[in-house]
Amino acid sequence: MKPLNLVIFGTVLLTGCAIPENDPSFRAEKSPAAAALAGEEPAPGDLHDRVREANEKNTKRLQ
């Protein structure tokens, strides 16, 4: 196997292990731009408040 193929193969294998399948704490809220591209409504509230809430949620998850 070529070294590049080995790196790609290893990356693909590890990608599935990176995020627990049914853990909602790992699901990021979409930014207003991402929501617009997906044809969805952006999350309610100010972007600054949503970022602060997401940071607090991540801090709680990591404790």
For each residue, the residues with C-beta under 8 A, 3 or more apart:
1: 5 6 9
2: 5 6
3: 6 7
4: 7 8
5: 1 2 8 9
6: 1 2 3 9 10
7: 3 4 10 11
8: 4 5 11 12
9: 1 5 6 12 13
10: 6 7 13 14
11: 7 8 14 15
12: 8 9 15 16
13: 9 10 16 17
14: 10 11 17 18
15: 11 12 18
16: 12 13
17: 13 14
18: 14 15
19: 23 26
20: 23 26
21:
22:
23: 19 20 26 27
24: 27
25: 57 58 61
26: 19 20 23
27: 23 24
28: 54
29: 43 50 54
30: 34 35 38 40 42 43
31: 34 35 42 47
32: 35 36 42 43 47
33: 36 37
34: 30 31 37 38
35: 30 31 32 38 40 41 42 43
36: 32 33 39 40 42
37: 33 34
38: 30 34 35
39: 36
40: 30 35 36
41: 35
42: 30 31 32 35 36
43: 29 30 32 35 50
44:
45: 49 50
46: 49 50
47: 31 32 50 51
48: 51 52
49: 45 46 52 53
50: 29 43 45 46 47 53 54
51: 47 48 54 55
52: 48 49 55 56
53: 49 50 56 57
54: 28 29 50 51 57 58
55: 51 52 58 59
56: 52 53 59 60
57: 25 53 54 60 61
58: 25 54 55 61 62
59: 55 56 62 63
60: 56 57 63
61: 25 57 58
62: 58 59
63: 59 60
